[in-house]
Amino acid sequence: QPSEVRIFLLPLTLADSEKNVFCLFSQNQVVEIIGRRPVQHIPFSPAYLKGVVSYQGALLPVANLDELCNGP
């Protein structure tokens, strides 16, 4: 029996193209989906790095993938 695989799509827009790009993540690549949390901004960080969030006693980076891939 084939096992059902869940796929998640993350759409990105490329700055130099009219087409959209989709990043695929399989269910086993997703560790956890967390709800909205306050983002602590980091002074002088790159524009794509929006800040960090606290998660289980650690700080996780919050990045805007569109800005990271396309640049300013």
C-alpha positions in Angstrom: 0.0 0.0 0.0 1.5 3.4 -0.9 1.8 5.8 2.0 0.3 9.2 1.7 2.9 12.0 1.6 1.9 15.5 2.5 3.6 18.3 0.6 3.8 21.9 1.5 4.3 24.7 -1.1 6.0 28.0 -0.3 5.5 30.4 -3.3 8.2 32.9 -4.0 8.3 35.7 -6.6 11.6 36.3 -8.4 12.6 39.9 -8.9 13.9 39.4 -12.5 11.0 37.1 -13.7 7.2 37.3 -14.1 6.9 33.7 -13.0 6.5 32.4 -9.5 8.8 29.7 -8.0 7.5 27.2 -5.5 9.6 25.6 -2.9 8.4 22.1 -2.0 8.7 20.6 1.5 7.7 17.1 2.4 6.0 16.4 5.7 9.2 14.7 7.0 11.2 17.9 6.4 8.8 20.0 8.5 9.6 19.7 12.2 6.9 21.9 13.6 4.6 24.7 12.5 4.3 27.4 15.2 1.8 30.2 15.4 2.6 33.9 15.3 5.1 35.0 17.9 6.6 38.4 18.6 9.8 38.9 16.5 12.7 40.6 18.2 14.4 42.8 15.6 18.2 42.7 15.4 19.9 46.1 14.8 22.2 46.3 11.7 21.1 42.9 10.5 20.6 42.3 6.7 17.2 43.3 5.3 16.1 39.7 4.8 16.7 38.8 8.5 13.6 40.1 10.2 14.8 39.1 13.7 14.5 36.2 16.0 11.8 34.4 18.0 12.1 32.5 21.2 11.4 28.8 20.8 12.0 26.2 23.6 14.7 28.3 25.2 16.5 29.0 22.0 16.4 31.9 19.5 15.3 31.0 15.9 16.1 33.3 13.0 13.1 34.7 11.1 14.0 35.3 7.4 12.0 36.7 4.5 12.9 34.2 1.8 11.7 36.5 -1.0 14.2 39.2 0.1 16.9 36.6 0.7 16.6 35.1 -2.8 15.9 38.3 -4.7 18.1 40.8 -2.7 17.2 44.4 -2.3 
